[in-house]
C-alpha cells in the first residue's frame, strides 16, 4: 500500500518540489511545463475543444494545426483519415485535469491526449505560461 500511495503522490510531490526550486532560484526546471497533443476530427471540433480548454484556464495557448493524414489501427483494421491537431501549452501539473476534461467533451471514443514535458525554452515565454495557467 505504501508503494502504491508513493506512486500516486509522486506527480504532486514532484510538481511542488519543482515550483519551490523555481521560486527560490529563479531558474526554469525542465519539465515544469508540458505540451499536450490532442487529435480532432475536423477544424470546428478542434476550435470548440480549444475554446473550452481556454475557458477553463487549463492552458496558456492552444495552437490548431491544419489537416494532416493519419494512418492507425482501429479494432484490428488499418484506417486512414484526416485529423486536426491541437498543441496545448500548459503546466505539467494540469495534464491530468486537462486529460480528464477533454475526454469528457471529446466526440472520439478514445481521443489521443498525450503530453511531453518542455525541457527548455525562452524563459519569458515559459514564465508567461506559468502566469496564464493558475497553479494548484
Protein Blocks (a to p, Z undefined) as FASTA:
>chain_A
ZZmmmmmmmmmmmmmmmmmmmmmnopacehkaccdddddfblmlmmmmmmmmmmnopafb
dcddddddddddeehiacddddddddddddfklmmmmmmmmmmmpmbfbacddddddfbd
cfklmmmmmmmmccZZ
